[in-house]
Amino acid sequence: MKPALSIILFTTIAGTAQGLMVVLAVTTLANQPPVEALLPMLWTATCMLVLALVASFFHLGHPMRAWRAVLMWRTSWMSREVIVLPAFMALAGGWAVWATLAEPPTAAAAAPWLAALVIPGALLLWYCTAMIYACIRFVQEWAHPLTVVNYTLLGLASGLVASGTLGALAGDSAFASSVTGWSIATTALAWFTRGLSLRRNARLKPKSTPQSATGIQAARVVQKSMGMTGGSFNTREFFHGATAQVMRKTPLAFQALAFGIPLLLLGWAWATSSPPIWPLAFVSQAAGLLLERWFFFAQARHPQNIYYQAVS
């Protein structure tokens, strides 16, 4: 498949914002909310959700008709995502405004109720986003429960690292230290499950064959030409254009950036109690997750590519 930059940005940024809000909700319910980093976390998550929504509009052919997506909520996971996302944005933004304007005792009293709504809201949004791809049965790389698991765990891991980074930058080193262990554990778990999906997808074999795609029942069918002098929708939207070498090296690169290097940096931060290390871990993981999401789309093989085997 051809990765769309707008969707890569949307899913990555929104996932991190959801994870950030979940961390804030859990620590609030545990009566250990951040002190200095409370407002930075709330407003950062809200701005990231808005930015993700704006990025998603660049994927639409007619942005002014985007509201029509909600009409198919009974059958479409994308329609359900379109409904859940604004609701979650309103929840995050409302909490941010409330914490900014209300008196500290009043804001603290309302926090547990808001936190109790944030957690299921984030989980539902992750599920809706992942199911957009997991429900497409003919794309074998996506049609598996690991798609939902990975969207959720990658969002949680990046949210934890983002929360520790904001805590460190806001001078709330105690909060950053409190989430270090959880950041390491969740990042390691996300690496494990993403590795499972990589191994699974590497062993997949197409259910269709060139013979079934073309109707030519010869023993060996090889495409020699695309069959046209120019490209078409099929060749533009279902081919990523990357070389086989790039496809082989990309998983190594994103695993190092999104998991390996952050784990080393977080371990260093835990051992030395050094807050300045957190931003380095966040930058490395953010770059790795963008690359991971590109590979998630590029690795998916649409069945029509068995017919259009070569673009040139």
TIMAR-510319 format. One line per 2 residues: number of its first residue (from 1); their letters; for each residue x, y, z of N, C-alpha, C. Coordinates in steps of 0.02 Angstrom, whole numbers. Layout:
N
NUM> A> X/Y/Z/X/Y/Z/X/Y/Z; ...
# end
This chain:
312
1> MK> 42/-59/0/0/0/0/44/63/0; 17/118/-22/53/181/-23/39/219/42
3> PA> 90/230/84/78/267/146/62/340/133; 10/364/165/-10/435/159/18/473/219
5> LS> 56/525/206/88/563/260/36/589/310; -22/611/285/-73/638/330/-97/586/380
7> II> -106/524/357/-129/471/402/-74/449/449; -12/448/425/44/432/468/48/482/526
9> LF> 43/547/510/45/598/561/-15/593/608; -74/583/579/-135/579/620/-131/523/671
11> TT> -117/462/648/-118/405/694/-63/409/746; -5/434/726/52/438/773/41/492/825
13> IA> 22/553/803/13/609/849/-46/597/895; -103/574/866/-162/562/907/-149/506/957
15> GT> -113/454/937/-98/399/982/-58/421/1042; -8/464/1030/33/490/1085/-9/534/1131
17> AQ> -53/575/1103/-96/618/1144/-143/576/1187; -170/522/1159/-212/477/1198/-173/446/1256
19> GL> -112/423/1241/-71/395/1294/-55/445/1348; -43/507/1328/-28/561/1376/-87/572/1422
21> MV> -147/572/1394/-207/582/1434/-220/522/1480; -206/462/1457/-215/403/1499/-167/405/1559
23> VL> -105/425/1547/-57/430/1603/-83/481/1654; -106/537/1631/-132/588/1677/-193/562/1714
25> AV> -237/525/1679/-297/499/1712/-280/447/1765; -234/402/1748/-216/349/1796/-182/379/1858
27> TT> -136/425/1847/-102/455/1905/-151/497/1947; -200/526/1915/-251/564/1952/-294/518/1994
29> LA> -316/463/1965/-356/415/2003/-316/382/2059; -250/377/2050/-206/350/2102/-187/402/2154
31> NQ> -215/462/2146/-201/517/2192/-128/538/2191; -96/529/2132/-26/550/2123/-19/590/2059
33> PP> -61/641/2049/-56/679/1986/6/722/1984; 29/740/1925/86/786/1920/68/854/1948
35> VE> 116/888/1976/104/954/2005/122/1008/1954; 185/1012/1938/208/1063/1891/189/1047/1819
37> AL> 182/983/1803/171/963/1733/98/954/1716; 52/968/1762/-19/956/1749/-44/996/1688
39> LP> -37/1061/1690/-62/1102/1635/-23/1090/1570; 44/1085/1572/79/1068/1510/55/1003/1478
41> ML> 40/952/1519/18/889/1492/-52/896/1461; -97/930/1495/-165/938/1470/-166/978/1404
43> WT> -131/1034/1403/-133/1076/1344/-93/1046/1286; -39/1010/1302/-1/976/1249/-43/922/1216
45> AT> -78/882/1257/-121/830/1230/-176/860/1187; -206/914/1211/-260/946/1173/-235/972/1106
47> CM> -178/1007/1107/-150/1034/1045/-130/979/997; -104/923/1024/-85/867/980/-146/837/947
49> LV> -201/832/983/-262/805/953/-288/850/898; -285/915/910/-307/963/859/-261/957/798
51> LA> -196/954/809/-148/947/754/-160/883/715; -174/829/750/-188/765/716/-251/770/673
53> LV> -302/803/700/-364/811/662/-352/852/599; -313/906/605/-297/948/547/-259/907/495
55> AS> -211/866/517/-172/825/471/-217/776/433; -267/750/467/-311/700/434/-351/731/377
57> FF> -365/795/380/-404/827/327/-367/828/260; -300/825/262/-262/826/200/-268/760/162
59> HL> -298/710/193/-309/646/160/-376/644/124; -417/695/133/-484/695/105/-484/730/37
61> GH> -521/701/-10/-528/733/-75/-573/794/-72; -624/792/-28/-671/848/-20/-680/860/55
63> PM> -634/898/86/-637/908/159/-704/937/183; -737/976/142/-800/1007/163/-855/954/172
65> RA> -845/895/145/-895/843/152/-876/793/208; -827/810/248/-803/763/299/-858/745/349
67> WR> -905/791/361/-957/777/410/-1001/717/390; -1003/702/326/-1044/646/303/-1018/579/327
69> AV> -955/577/349/-927/514/372/-966/484/430; -997/526/471/-1032/501/530/-1095/462/511
71> LM> -1119/470/450/-1182/439/430/-1178/363/425; -1118/337/419/-1109/265/410/-1086/230/475
73> WR> -1104/258/532/-1078/233/596/-1099/161/611; -1153/138/581/-1177/70/594/-1130/17/565
75> TS> -1096/33/512/-1056/-17/477/-982/2/469; -965/65/478/-897/88/463/-859/106/526
77> WM> -800/76/534/-757/94/591/-730/165/583; -721/187/522/-698/256/512/-751/306/536
79> SR> -814/291/523/-867/334/547/-868/336/623; -858/279/654/-856/277/727/-798/316/754
81> EV> -740/312/720/-683/352/740/-698/426/735; -733/446/681/-750/516/671/-796/542/726
83> IV> -835/498/756/-879/517/812/-840/519/878; -798/469/890/-764/463/954/-709/516/961
85> LP> -674/531/906/-618/579/910/-639/648/935; -690/680/906/-710/746/933/-733/743/1006
87> AF> -766/687/1024/-788/680/1094/-727/677/1140; -676/640/1120/-616/635/1161/-579/702/1162
89> MA> -578/738/1106/-547/804/1104/-583/852/1151; -649/849/1152/-687/892/1197/-672/876/1269
91> LA> -663/812/1284/-647/791/1352/-579/817/1373; -529/809/1329/-461/833/1345/-460/909/1350
93> GG> -490/942/1302/-491/1015/1302/-530/1043/1361; -586/1010/1377/-626/1033/1435/-588/1027/1500
95> WA> -551/972/1507/-510/963/1568/-456/1016/1571; -425/1031/1514/-373/1082/1513/-400/1151/1532
97> VW> -457/1169/1504/-488/1234/1520/-508/1236/1593; -538/1183/1618/-560/1180/1687/-501/1187/1735
99> AT> -447/1151/1721/-388/1154/1765/-355/1223/1762; -363/1258/1706/-332/1324/1699/-372/1378/1735
101> LA> -438/1374/1730/-481/1428/1756/-506/1417/1827; -516/1354/1846/-547/1341/1911/-496/1349/1967
103> EP> -523/1360/2027/-480/1362/2086/-453/1293/2100; -393/1287/2127/-362/1221/2138/-407/1170/2173
105> PT> -442/1188/2229/-485/1138/2261/-541/1114/2215; -571/1161/2178/-626/1143/2133/-602/1099/2076
107> AA> -545/1118/2047/-516/1078/1992/-498/1008/2014; -471/1002/2075/-452/937/2101/-514/893/2113
109> AA> -569/924/2134/-629/886/2147/-659/856/2083; -653/892/2029/-681/869/1965/-635/820/1930
111> AP> -570/819/1948/-521/779/1911/-537/705/1909; -557/672/1965/-571/600/1960/-627/583/1911
113> WL> -678/625/1906/-732/612/1859/-706/617/1787; -666/667/1775/-638/675/1708/-591/618/1691
115> AA> -550/599/1740/-503/544/1729/-539/479/1715; -595/467/1749/-633/406/1738/-663/402/1668
117> LV> -675/459/1637/-701/460/1569/-645/456/1517; -586/482/1533/-530/484/1486/-507/414/1467
119> IP> -501/369/1515/-472/303/1502/-514/263/1453; -579/254/1464/-619/217/1414/-623/254/1348
121> GA> -622/321/1350/-624/360/1288/-563/347/1245; -504/347/1277/-442/334/1240/-440/263/1212
123> LL> -461/215/1253/-461/145/1231/-509/136/1172; -566/167/1176/-615/161/1121/-589/193/1057
125> LW> -555/250/1063/-527/282/1004/-472/241/973; -428/212/1014/-376/167/987/-408/108/951
127> YC> -460/81/980/-492/23/950/-524/41/883; -559/96/881/-590/117/818/-538/129/764
129> TA> -484/163/781/-432/178/732/-400/114/706; -384/69/751/-351/7/730/-398/-38/690
131> MI> -462/-38/707/-509/-81/672/-522/-58/601; -508/5/586/-514/28/516/-472/-17/471
133> YA> -414/-38/497/-369/-80/458/-377/-154/473; -388/-170/537/-393/-241/556/-455/-275/526
135> CI> -506/-236/509/-567/-266/481/-562/-281/407; -507/-259/374/-499/-271/302/-468/-340/294
137> RF> -510/-390/285/-486/-459/287/-440/-477/229; -448/-444/172/-406/-464/115/-336/-434/118
139> VQ> -323/-388/165/-254/-366/178/-229/-405/238; -194/-459/225/-175/-507/277/-131/-477/332
141> EW> -89/-429/313/-44/-399/363/-82/-361/417; -141/-337/401/-181/-297/449/-234/-339/485
143> AH> -260/-389/451/-318/-425/477/-298/-473/533; -281/-445/591/-258/-486/647/-266/-445/712
145> PL> -282/-478/768/-289/-441/832/-227/-401/851; -167/-421/827/-107/-384/845/-109/-312/820
147> TV> -148/-298/768/-154/-229/744/-183/-185/799; -236/-209/832/-267/-171/887/-219/-166/946
149> VN> -187/-222/962/-140/-223/1018/-83/-173/1007; -55/-172/947/2/-129/933/-18/-55/933
151> YT> -75/-38/905/-97/32/907/-104/55/979; -131/13/1022/-142/31/1092/-76/37/1129
153> LL> -33/-13/1123/30/-13/1161/78/41/1137; 81/52/1071/125/105/1046/101/173/1070
155> GL> 35/183/1073/9/246/1099/24/254/1173; 16/201/1211/31/204/1283/105/217/1296
157> AS> 147/182/1258/219/190/1268/241/261/1252; 218/287/1195/237/355/1176/207/407/1223
159> GL> 147/393/1249/116/439/1297/154/441/1362; 178/383/1385/218/381/1446/283/419/1438
161> VA> 317/409/1382/380/444/1370/368/519/1364; 313/538/1331/296/609/1325/280/640/1393
163> SG> 246/602/1435/230/628/1502/293/638/1544; 339/590/1540/402/598/1577/442/657/1551
165> TL> 441/667/1484/477/723/1454/447/790/1477; 381/795/1477/350/857/1499/362/869/1573
167> GA> 362/815/1612/378/822/1683/448/847/1694; 495/820/1656/565/842/1662/573/915/1641
169> LA> 541/934/1585/547/1002/1560/512/1052/1606; 459/1030/1641/423/1075/1686/455/1078/1755
171> GD> 508/1040/1765/541/1041/1830/511/993/1880; 464/951/1858/432/903/1902/470/836/1898
173> SA> 530/835/1924/573/776/1918/544/717/1956; 506/730/2009/476/675/2048/426/637/2005
175> FA> 386/674/1967/337/640/1924/373/601/1868; 425/632/1838/462/597/1786/492/532/1812
177> SS> 518/534/1873/547/473/1902/493/421/1915; 433/443/1933/380/396/1949/355/357/1889
179> VT> 363/385/1829/338/351/1769/394/317/1730; 455/320/1755/512/291/1718/503/216/1711
181> GW> 489/181/1765/481/109/1762/425/87/1716; 368/123/1720/312/107/1676/329/121/1603
183> SI> 367/173/1591/388/189/1522/431/133/1493; 478/109/1533/522/55/1511/482/-8/1498
185> AT> 439/-26/1545/400/-88/1538/353/-86/1478; 319/-30/1468/271/-25/1413/306/-22/1346
187> TA> 362/13/1343/401/16/1280/427/-54/1262; 451/-90/1312/476/-158/1299/419/-204/1277
189> LA> 360/-198/1308/303/-239/1288/280/-221/1218; 280/-157/1201/261/-136/1134/310/-163/1082
191> WF> 374/-164/1099/425/-193/1055/412/-267/1043; 395/-302/1097/382/-374/1092/322/-388/1046
193> TR> 267/-353/1056/208/-367/1016/218/-344/943; 254/-289/934/267/-268/864/314/-318/830
195> GL> 360/-346/868/403/-398/840/364/-460/821; 313/-477/861/270/-533/843/235/-521/777
197> SL> 210/-461/767/175/-446/704/224/-447/645; 285/-423/655/334/-424/602/350/-496/581
199> RR> 358/-540/630/374/-610/615/314/-644/581; 254/-628/604/195/-657/573/189/-634/501
201> NA> 196/-570/489/187/-544/421/241/-569/373; 301/-581/399/355/-606/357/341/-676/331
203> RL> 298/-714/367/283/-783/347/219/-789/305; 186/-733/295/122/-736/258/133/-753/184
205> KP> 87/-791/158/87/-806/86/21/-784/56; 23/-750/-2/-40/-727/-32/-88/-784/-45
207> KS> -152/-772/-32/-202/-824/-45/-218/-830/-119; -207/-775/-156/-217/-776/-228/-151/-790/-264
209> TP> -154/-807/-326/-95/-820/-367/-100/-779/-431; -45/-771/-468/-50/-739/-534/-99/-774/-580
211> QS> -106/-839/-573/-153/-876/-615/-225/-857/-599; -241/-854/-533/-309/-836/-514/-324/-763/-527
213> AT> -272/-720/-524/-283/-649/-535/-293/-633/-608; -261/-670/-652/-265/-655/-723/-312/-702/-761
215> GI> -326/-759/-732/-367/-808/-766/-327/-850/-815; -261/-841/-816/-218/-880/-861/-193/-942/-822
217> QA> -211/-1000/-842/-197/-1060/-804/-132/-1094/-825; -83/-1055/-846/-18/-1083/-862/20/-1099/-798
219> AR> 69/-1143/-803/107/-1163/-744/146/-1105/-715; 170/-1059/-759/210/-1003/-736/187/-940/-773
221> VV> 166/-890/-734/142/-827/-762/186/-771/-734; 218/-732/-778/262/-678/-758/241/-615/-795
223> QK> 233/-560/-758/215/-497/-789/277/-464/-818; 273/-443/-880/329/-410/-914/317/-335/-922
225> SM> 255/-314/-922/239/-244/-932/178/-226/-889; 174/-163/-871/117/-138/-833/54/-137/-876
227> GM> 62/-137/-941/5/-138/-985/-21/-71/-1006; 15/-18/-989/-6/49/-1008/55/94/-1009
229> TG> 51/149/-1043/108/194/-1048/114/240/-988; 60/249/-950/61/293/-892/31/259/-832
231> GS> 35/291/-775/9/262/-714/-67/267/-712; -96/235/-661/-167/237/-650/-180/241/-575
233> FN> -243/245/-556/-260/246/-484/-231/184/-450; -237/127/-483/-214/65/-452/-139/67/-438
235> TR> -100/92/-485/-28/92/-477/-4/149/-433; -44/200/-425/-24/257/-382/-41/243/-309
237> EF> -99/215/-295/-123/209/-227/-106/143/-193; -84/93/-230/-72/28/-199/0/5/-206
239> FH> 45/51/-226/117/37/-228/153/91/-188; 197/71/-143/234/120/-103/295/148/-139
241> GA> 321/113/-189/376/139/-228/444/129/-198; 449/100/-138/514/89/-106/546/26/-133
243> TA> 613/25/-131/649/-34/-154/646/-90/-103; 664/-150/-125/665/-207/-79/715/-197/-23
245> QV> 770/-163/-38/821/-150/14/794/-104/68; 756/-53/47/726/-7/96/677/-45/140
247> MR> 637/-89/111/588/-127/149/621/-175/198; 680/-199/181/716/-243/228/747/-205/286
249> KT> 772/-145/272/808/-107/324/762/-65/368; 703/-48/344/659/-5/382/639/-35/450
251> PL> 620/-99/454/604/-127/520/661/-122/570; 722/-132/547/780/-125/592/787/-53/617
253> AF> 776/-6/571/783/64/589/729/86/638; 666/69/625/614/94/671/616/57/738
255> QA> 638/-6/739/644/-40/803/699/-9/846; 754/11/814/808/44/851/786/112/877
257> LA> 753/152/835/733/219/854/675/220/903; 625/178/892/564/180/932/571/140/997
259> FG> 614/90/998/617/46/1056/687/41/1086; 736/22/1045/802/8/1072/835/69/1105
261> IP> 841/123/1067/874/183/1094/835/213/1152; 768/221/1147/731/247/1206/739/204/1268
263> LL> 741/138/1261/750/95/1319/818/107/1352; 870/115/1311/936/129/1338/936/197/1375
265> LL> 906/247/1344/904/313/1374/863/314/1438; 806/280/1437/764/278/1496/798/240/1553
267> GW> 833/187/1536/872/151/1586/926/195/1616; 957/235/1574/1008/283/1597/975/335/1644
269> AW> 917/360/1624/883/410/1665/863/380/1732; 841/318/1732/822/285/1795/882/274/1841
271> AT> 939/256/1811/998/241/1851/1031/304/1879; 1027/359/1840/1063/420/1859/1017/476/1883
273> SS> 950/465/1878/902/518/1896/918/583/1859; 929/576/1794/947/633/1753/889/653/1707
275> PP> 850/704/1725/792/726/1685/809/746/1613; 867/777/1599/880/799/1530/881/742/1478
277> IW> 885/680/1501/887/624/1454/818/612/1423; 765/630/1458/697/617/1435/683/646/1365
279> PL> 700/709/1351/686/735/1284/720/695/1229; 780/670/1242/815/630/1191/777/566/1177
281> AF> 751/534/1230/712/473/1221/648/488/1182; 616/544/1196/554/562/1162/567/575/1087
283> VS> 619/612/1071/634/628/1001/649/564/962; 690/520/992/707/457/958/644/415/947
285> QA> 603/410/998/543/369/992/493/398/942; 486/464/941/440/496/894/462/482/822
287> AG> 527/489/809/552/475/741/541/401/723; 554/357/771/544/286/758/472/267/746
289> LL> 426/298/782/355/282/773/328/308/707; 353/365/684/333/389/618/357/340/564
291> LE> 418/315/573/444/266/525/407/199/531; 389/181/592/351/119/602/283/123/568
293> RW> 250/181/573/184/187/543/190/188/466; 244/217/440/255/213/367/261/140/346
295> FF> 299/101/383/309/31/365/245/-9/374; 204/9/423/140/-25/434/98/-22/370
297> FA> 96/35/338/57/42/276/94/13/216; 159/25/212/197/2/154/201/-74/150
299> QA> 203/-107/208/209/-180/208/145/-215/186; 89/-181/193/25/-212/175/21/-223/99
301> RH> 6/-283/79/3/-301/8/-70/-309/-12; -94/-263/-53/-162/-268/-79/-165/-324/-130
303> PQ> -217/-365/-130/-221/-420/-178/-217/-399/-251; -239/-337/-266/-235/-315/-336/-164/-311/-362
305> NI> -115/-308/-316/-45/-303/-338/-21/-369/-369; -58/-422/-359/-39/-484/-393/-49/-477/-468
307> YY> -97/-437/-487/-109/-423/-559/-62/-370/-583; -57/-313/-544/-10/-259/-563/55/-271/-526
309> QA> 92/-322/-545/151/-342/-507/207/-291/-512; 213/-258/-567/268/-211/-578/241/-146/-604
311> VS> 265/-91/-574/243/-26/-597/280/-5/-659; 341/-27/-667/380/-8/-725/420/-67/-750
# end
